[in-house]
Amino acid sequence: MKATPETAAFEEGIRPLMEIVLPGRQDAVIGFRANPQLQARIEELASRSTEGQLTEEERAEYSGFVRANKFIAILKRQASRLG
């Protein structure tokens, strides 16, 4: 996945913090997976989103999960670079 300018700037901004937080934890971050119940909920919302069937509240919930997923992907990328 190619980083957007926004993502690249965000990664650059958090890099100093990640260099403090990640050492010794890279494998845990890289191997992180959502628990099965959470993953099932995300997949349910994704499917309903594709079908245009989300309520306003579900759309907000799904948006939060999408943002969290992007952040986790960035953390994993940072962990890989420090590893």
N, C-alpha and C positions, 0 to 999 in steps of 0.2 A: 504494500500500500504506500503510494507516494504521499509524502507529507505536504499539506497545504501551507501557504505562508503563515497562516494563523497557528497551525500545529507546530511548525518549525520554530516560531517565535516563543510559543508556550514551552516547548522542550528546552530551548536555550535558557529561558527564564527559570525553569525548575532544576536545570542541571546542577548548579552548586548545592542545592538542597539534597538532591539525589546522591551526590558524592558523599554526603554526610550520612544519609539514612540507609543506603543500599549495600555498602560493603559488608560482605559476609552473609547477605540475605538475597543475593541475586537469584540463586536456584529456587528459593521459595516464591519470589515474585514471578519469575519466569514460568514456574509450574502452577501458578494460581489458576483455579477454576471455580466458577460459581457452583454452589451446592445444587443438587438435582431439582429441588423444589423451586429455587429461584430461576434456574435455567428454564424450567418448564413454564413458569409465568412469563418470562421474557419471550419465549417462543410463541406462547399463546397470544400475547399482545402484538408481536410482530406479524403473525398470521392475520389477526383481525385488522391490523393497520393496513396491510396490503389489500384487504377486502373493503377498506373504508368503513369499518364497523366499530370504531372506537368511540366511546363517550368522551366528553371533554376531560373528565377526570382520568380516564385510562390513557388518553393522549398525553397528558402531563406526566403520568407515571412512566409511560413508555419513553418519553423524551428524557426523563431522568436516567433511565437505564441506558439509553443510547449515549448520553454524556458520560456516564460512569464507564461504559465499555471503551469509549475513546480514551479516557484517562488511564484505564488499566492497560490498554495497548501502548500508550506512551510510557508508562512505568516499565512495562516489559521490555520495550525497546531500549530504554535507559539502562535497565539491568543487564541486558545483553551487551551493551557497549562497555559497561564497567567490568564485565566478567572476564 
